[in-house]
Amino acid sequence: EWLEQVRPTVTHMTPAMGQLLCMAAPDGHTLPLRAIFFGGDRLLPELTAKLSKLAPQATLVNFYGATETPQAAAFHVVDPDAHWATHPIGRGIDNMQLRIVDAAREPAPEGVPGEIAVATPFLSLGYVKGGAIEPHARP
C-alpha cells in the first residue's frame, strides 16, 4: 500500500522484503519501479523472476558489502535469462577489489572455497570501543 501511495521509482530492500512484496501484490499488478537494489542475503532467481513480473521496467541489482558497513562493495546486475542457483555478488565497485582468501589470509586458488576480502583505499580509522577509536590491528 505504501508503494502505491508514495510511488517511488527506486527501492533498496532485502530479498526477504522482496518476497513479502511479491506475496502482497494482487495477481497481474505492476509497480512503476525503475530500479530495485538488494542486499543483506542471498538473492535467488525464483524471487527475481517474480519481481521482474511485478516491476517489469525495473533493473534488479544485487549488492554485496561487508557486515561492518552499509555501503556496497560489489554489485551484480541481474540477467533474467541467466541460470544461476543464486545470483552472484558481482564485481567490486570503483576503487574496490574482491578477493577470496584462505585461513591465513592468502589468496585462495581458483575454485577453492575461502573468505571474501574487500580491498579498498577507503579505510576507517578503526573501531569505536568505549567511546574511543581503537586502531585496526596490523598483521
Secondary structure, 3 states (H helix, E strand, C coil): CHHHHHCCCEEEECHHHHHHHHHHCCCCCCCCCCEEEECCCCCCHHHHHHHHHHCCCCEEEEEECCCCCCCCCEEEECCCCCCCCCCCCCEECCCCEEEEECCCCCECCCCCCCEEEEECCCCCCEEEECCEEEECCCC
